[in-house]
C-alpha cells in the first residue's frame, strides 16, 4: 500500500514538475514573443522616424529649391529692371543729343543766313561768275590758295614756281607751319619763312614737286594810282576763289601798320585776308588785310585795305638771294 502511495506521489511530483517546466517554457516563449514584438515595434518606430526624416529632408530640399527658384526669378527680374532702366537712359540721352544737334544746326543756319544770302553776297557771286569767263581772270584764279591753321583760314597766292606763297601775318600768326590748298584740291604743308607784323605780310614756302602751277607775279616797280581799275580774288565767307573788281581810292594811314595802306572801293569780306589786288597787267600790286570806313565825297563808305607789295620786295629779294 505504501509503495503505491509513493508511486502516486512521484507521479504527482513529476506531473507538477512537468507543469512547472511547461509554465516556464510558456513564459520563456511569451517573453521571446514580447521581445520580438518589442523589436518589431522599435523597428517600426525607427522606420517611422526614418520615413519622417526623409519626408522632412524632402520638404527641406523642396523649400530650398523653391527658394533658389524664387531668388533666381528675383535676380532675373532685377536684371531685367536694370537693363530696361539702362536702355531708357540711353534712349533719353540719344534724344537729348539729337535735340541738341538740331538746335545747334538751326542756330548756325540762322547765324550764317545773313552772310550767305545777303544782297551783297549774291551780287559778288554774280560778278565773280561773269568775270571768270575772262581767260585771264580764270588763269589768275589758279594761283590762289586757301591758307589754313588751327585758328582759321585765309587767302594766299603763289608767286614763284619754287613754292613761295604770299599771305597776311595775322592769317598765320603764332604758327611756324600752315596748310595750303590749291584749286585742284591738292594740299601741302607750308613753312613760314617771313612774317612781319608791322606790315601784316607773310611768306610761306612749300616743297617743290613735279606739279606745274600757275603763278601770279608781283609788281616790281610801283605804278598804281587812285582811280585805277583792279581785280581782287580770294576766299570770302564760305566761298573759294571768288573774283571781284573795284577801284583804288588812294593811300591812307592805318593805326598799327608801319606803312600807308591802299584803300579799295571793292567788296571785301572775312576770308579775303591775303587776297591779291591785281592790275590790268596781271601783276599783284597789294595784299588785302582788312576793311574800314572812310569819308569819300562827303559821306562814310566802307573800303578795303591792302598793303602795297613794294614793301615786301626786300624780303623776297633776300629769299631769292640768301647770303
KELO-721662 format. One record per atom (N, C-alpha, C): x, y, z. Coordinates in pm, whole numbers, plus 50000, padded with zeros to 5 digits. Layout:
// residues N
XYZ ...
// end
This chain:
// residues 323
500824988150000 500005000050000 500845012250000 501815012650087 502705024150097 503455026049970 503885015349907 504635016549781 503765022749675 502515019549676 501605025549577 501455040249600 501365043849725 501245058249759 502475065749714 503615059049736 504875065849693 504915067349543 504485057249469 504495058349323 503565069449278 502395070349346 501445081049310 502035094649338 502735095349458 503345108249493 504405112149393 505225102049349 506255105149247 505615109249117 504555102549085 503875106248957 503345120248965 502735123149088 502225137149104 503365147049096 504465143249161 505615152649157 506105154649016 506155143448940 506625145048801 505655153548723 504345151248752 503375159448678 503525174048717 503695176148852 503875190248895 505135196148834 506225188048831 507465193048770 507305196048624 506625187048556 506385189548413 505545201948393 504595204048485 503745216148473 504545228648493 505475228048590 506305240048615 507205242548495 507775231548442 508635233448324 507825238748208 506625233848193 505775238648083 505445253248102 505175256748230 504845270948257 506045279748226 507255274248270 508465282548244 508705283648094 508435272748023 508625273147877 507675283147813 506415282847867 505435292547813 505875306747841 506365308947966 506825322447999 507995326547909 508915316647887 510065319947802 509615323247660 508675315047607 508155317547472 507455330947465 506645333147572 505915345847576 506885357547585 507965355647669 508955366347681 509635368847547 510005357647478 510635359347347 509705366147249 508425361947258 507435368347167 507325383047197 507285385947332 507185400047372 508395407747324 509585400947340 510815407547296 510805409847146 510315399247074 510235401046928 509255412046892 508125412446963 507145423146937 507765436746964 508525437047080 509185449847112 510175453847004 510945443846955 511905446846848 511215451546722 510105444046693 509365448546574 508815462546594 508405465646716 507875479246743 508955489646728 510155485946788 511245495446773 511615497246626 511595485946553 511925486746411 510915495446337 509605492846374 508595501246309 508785515746346 509145518246475 509335531946521 510505538446447 511635530246434 512785535846360 512405538246213 511615528946159 511175530546020 510365543346004 509445545446105 508655557846100 509545570146114 510555569146206 511455580546222 512225583346094 512765572646032 513485574345905 512575580345799 511335574845797 510365580045698 510105594745721 509935598445852 509705612645884 510925621045848 512125615545881 513335622945846 513435625045696 513165614245620 513205615545473 512185625645423 511005625045486 509955634345446 510375648745477 510955650745599 511405664345635 512525668945543 513455659245513 514555662945424 514035666545286 513085658745238 512495661545107 511795675145108 511095677845218 510415690745227 511425702145233 512535699645309 513585709945314 514185712145176 514455701245103 515015702544969 514055710044877 512765706744889 511775713844807 511735728644841 511825731444977 511835745645015 513075752644963 514255745544976 515485751644925 515405753944775 514855743744705 514715745344559 513765756644526 512695757444602 511725768344580 512375781744609 513205781944718 513895794444749 514855798244638 515605787844587 516535790544477 515805795944356 514685789444324 513885794144209 513395808144234 512955810644357 512445823844391 513535834344378 514745830944436 515855840344426 516265842344280 516295831144202 516655832144061 515685841143986 514405839144011 513395847443946 513535861943990 513845863944118 514015877644168 515235884144103 516335876244091 517535881644027 517265885043881 516565875843812 516235878543672 515365890943658 514425892343749 513555904043746 514345916743771 515285915743868 516115927343898 517015930843779 517585920343715 518415922743597 517615929143485 516395924043465 515555929843360 515265944543389 514945947443515 514675961443552 515905970043528 517095964743564 518335972543548 518585975643400 518495965243316 518775967343174 517705976043108 516455974743153 515415983343100 515675997843136 516096000043263 516406013743304 517586019243225 518586010743205 519756014943128 519376018142984 518526009842926 518076012342788 517286025342779 516426027742878 515656040342878 516576052342893 517616050742977 518576061742995 519306064742864 519746053942795 520426055842667 519506062442566 518256058242566 517306063942472 517086078842499 516976082242628 516806096442663 518046104442626 519246098342647 520476105242611 520576107442461 520186097142383 520206098642237 519256109742192 518086110042253 517116120442217 517656134242252 518296135142370 518846147942413 519936152742319 520826143242277 521896146742183 521306150942049 520306143542003 519676146941875 519046160741880 518346163741990 517716176942005 518786187842008 519866185142083 520956195042092 521556197641954 521796186841876 522396188541744 521466196241651 520186193441659 519226200641575 519206215441610 519176218241742 519166232241787 520446239341744 521606232441761 522876238441721 522916241041571 522406231341494 522386232941349 521516244641308 520336245341368 519436256541336 520056269841376 520736269941493 521376282241538 522456286741439 523236276841389 524266280241291 523656285341161 522596278541119 521936282740995 521436297141007 520756300041121 520226313541140 521356323741155 522486319441218 523586328741237 524266332341105 524406322241016 525126324740891 524206328140773 522926327140795 521996330240685 522226344140626 522346354540712 522576367940655 523876368740577 524916361040620 526176361440548 526076354640412 525336343640410 525256335740288 524316341740184 523266348140233 522216351940140 521876366840144 522826375240193 522536389440182 522736394040038 522256405540006 522276410339868 523696412339816 524596416939906 525976419139862 526626406039821 526366395139901 526956382239869 526436377139736 525126378639715 524546374339588 525146382339473 525376395039498 525926403639393 527356399639358 528206397439463 529596394439428 529736380439367 528826371039402 528856358039335 528506359439187 527556368139160 527166370339020 528296376938943 528956386839005 530086393538940 531226383738915 531516375239016 532596365539001 532336356038885 531086351838872 530746342738763 530986349538628 530646362138619 530836369338493 532326371538464 533066375638568 534496378338548 535266365638512 534836354238567 535556341638545 535456336838401 534586342938325 534516339538182 535706345138107 536376354938168 537576360638109 538736350938129 539436347438023 540516337638032 541616342138126 541916354838125 542986359838212 542586358338359 541346362038393 540876360738532 540856346038572 540386337438483 540356323138511 541766317838538 542776323538465 544156319538485 544676324538620 544326336838659 544766342238787 544256333538904 543046328838889 542416321038997 543176308239029 543926302938930 544686290738953 545836292839051 546266305239069 547376308139160 546896310539304 545586311339324 545026314239456 544966301439540 545366302439666 545326291039757 544546294739883 544086284439953 543496286140086 544566283040189 544786292440280 545786290740386 545046287540516 545376276340579 544656271940699 545616269340814 545166273240934 545846269741060 544756265441158 545166262041280 544176258341382 543286270141418 543776282441395 543006294341431 541976298241325 542136293541203 541176297341099 541806296140961 541196303340866 541686302540728 541666316440664 542456317640558 542506329940481 542916326740340 543426336640271 543806335140131 545306337340116 545866331440013 547256333839975 547376332239825 548556335539770 548736333739625 550196330139597 550356320939502 551666315739464 552356325839374 553616329639410 554306340039333 555496334639255 555896322039279 557056316739207 556946301539193 557556296039089 557486281439068 558166273339179 559086279639254 559776272239359 559006271939491 557736276239490 556836273639602 556656284639704 556966297339671 556746308439765 555316313639753 554686315639866 553286319839873 553176331939965 552456342139921 552276354340000 550896354140066 550846358340192 549586359640264 549776370540371 548856371340466 548966381040577 549636374840699 550296383540776 550866379240903 549776374140997 548636381141004 547606377241101 546916364141063 547036359540939 546436346740898 547206335040959 548536336540970 549356325441021 550026328841155 549616339641217 550276344441339 550366333541446 551576332241504 551786322441610 552066308441560 552156306541429 552406293241373 553696293241291 554426282241300 555606280641217 555296273341088 554126266841085 553696259740965 552206262240941 551796260440818 550386261640781 550116251740669 548846250040637 548466241340526 547876249940414 548276247040292 547736254340177 547066244440083 545956248740025 545216240039932 545036247339800 545376240539693 545256246339560 543896243139498 543666248939380 542356247739316 542006233339280 543016225039254 542756211039219 542526202339342 542506208339460 542246200839582 543486195339649 544666197639589 545916192739647 546316201539766 546676195239876 547066202539996 548526199840029 549176209940085 550586208740119 550836215640253 551836210440324 552286217240444 553296227840401 553126239940454 554006251040417 554726256340539 555966260040520 556776265840627 556676281140621 556556287440737 556526302040743 557966306840740 558346313940631 559736318540616 559876333540640 558786341040626 558766355440657 557446358540724 557506366440833 556276370640899 556536384140966 555976394740909 556206408340956 554906414441007 554806415841140 553586421241200 553376435841160 554466443641150 554336457841115 553796460240976 553976450340888 553436451240751 552196442740733 551916433940830 550876423740821 551026415640692 552286411840665 552596403640548 553396391440592 553246380540519 553976368240548 554256360940417 555316352940420 555656344640304 555786330240353 555146321140280 555206306840311 555986299840201 556486287940234 557256280240136 556796265640139 556406260440021 556106246240010 557236239539934 557406226539958 558466219239889 558106217839741 559036220339650 558746219039507 558486204439470 557646202439371 557376189039320 557196189939169 556656179339112 556546178838965 555306185938912 554456190739002 553246197738958 553606211038892 552996213538780 553176226538714 552026235638756 552376246338825 551356255138881 551446269138822 550266275338818 550206289238772 550686298538883 551506308238850 551986318038947 551436331838913 551446340339014 550986354138996 552166363239030 552776369438932 553956377638959 553586390439035 554556395439111 554326407939186 554906419639106 554306431039125 554786443139059 556126447139121 557146449139037 558476452439087 558666467539102 557896475239031 558006489839039 556606495739051 556416504039152 555076509539176 554656518639061 553466515439007 552896523738900 551436527138927 550836520939028 549406522639052 549106536739103 547846540839085 547396553939130 545886553539157 545396563739227 543976564339263 543116564339137 541996557239144 541076556339032 541356544738939 542446537638961 542826526538873 541906514538898 541526507938789 540686496038797 541536483938836 541026476038930 541776464238978 540816452539000 541426440739015 540686428639048 541146423539186 540256417339256 540566410939385 540046396639379 540906386839407 540496372739404 540866366439537 539896359839600 540176353639730 539106343839773 539086341139904 538166331139960 537236337440065 536366346640024 535496353340121 534396344240176 534026346740300 532946339340365 533216324340354 532286316840293 532466302440283 532726298140138 533176307740059 533406305039917 534906304539887 535246299439771 536656298339732 536876304539595 537986311739582 538446317539455 537346325939389 536866335439466 535846344739416 536556356939358 536256360139233 536856371739166 535916383739175 536476395139207 535696407439210 536536418939155 535926430139140 536626441539083 536286454239158 537106464339140 536896477139207 537916487239158 538036497939236 538986508439201 539816512239323 540996517839298 541846522439406 541366536239449 541036537539580 540556550339632 541696559539671 542866554039696 544006562239737 544836554939841 545656562539912 546526557040014 546256564240145 546066556540252 545706562540381 546536556140493 546786564040603 547466558040718 546506549140797 547046538540854 546236529040933 546946526541065 546186527541174 546756525141307 547246510641320 548466509141368 549036495741386 549826490741268 549806498141157 550556494241038 551716504041019 552886498940990 554096507340980 554146515540851 553306511940754 553336518840624 551906522840586 551736532640494 550386536040448 549756524340374 548436523640380 547706512740316 546956517940194 546776509040099 545946511939982 544486510340020 543636520239989 542196519440013 541516515139883 540616505339894 539966499539776 538456501239783 537876506139678 536426505939664 536056492839593 535936482439676 535666469039623 535046460739736 534236450739700 533616442239805 534656433239872 534926435839999 535896428140076 535176422240197 535366409140220 534686402240330 535696393940410 535216388840523 536046379840603 536456367840519 537726364640523 538256353940438 539046359440321 538866372540292 539646378940186 541056382540230 541346381440359 542696384540406 543716376140331 544736382940273 545746375940194 545436375840046 544296381540006 543926381739864 544796391639787 545206388339665 545986397739585 545086408139518 545606420239514 544996430739432 545766430839300 545066428439188 545716425939060 545406437338963 546446442238897 546236452938799 545876447038663 545676455738566 545266451238433 546376443438362 547596444738412 548726437538352 548886423638411 548056420038506 548136406838566 549176405638674 549536416938739 550526416838846 549846419738979 550346413239085 549856416139220 550496428939268 549676438839301 550226451739342 550006454339492 549166446339558 548916448139701 548276435339757 548246434739892 547676422939959 546616427840058 545376423340039 544256427440124 544466422440267 544156431140368 544286426640507 543136430640598 542286440440557 541206444840647 540226453540571 539226458440643 538286468540591 538176479740694 537716491240647 537476502540738 536456511740672 536106522040745 535216532340688 535976545440677 535856551640561 536476564740541 535436574040477 535756586640478 534846596340419 535256598840275 534346596140184 534566598340041 533406606539985 533756617339920 532736626139860 531706630439963 532176633040086 531286638340188 530436628040260 530676615240238 529886605040309 530766593140348 530326586140455 531066574540503 530886562840407 531996556340378 531936544940287 532896534040335 532436521740327 533286510340365 534256507540252 535536506140287 536566503240187 537436491740236 538076485240139 539056475140174 540426481440193 541246474740273 542606479440296 543586468840249 544656473240182 545656464040131 547046470140148 548046461540170 549436465840184 550106465040047 550646476039997 551346475539867 552516465639871 552676457839763 553686447239764 555116452539758 555296465339719 556666470339711 557346470539847 556546470439957 557136469640091 557636455340121 557176445640044 557586431740065 558796428039979 559116435939878 560166432439783 561526429639849 561956437739947 563266434640009 563326420540069 562246416040126 562216402540186 562246391840078 561526394539968 561526384839857 562906384039793 563566395439780 564906395339722 565886387739811 565736389139942 566616382040034 566396366740024 565126362740005 564826348339990 565396343039858 565346351439754 565856347239623 567366346639620 568036355139704 569496355539706 569996354839848 569846343139912 570306341940051 571826343340060 572286349440168 573746351340186 574256342540299 
// end
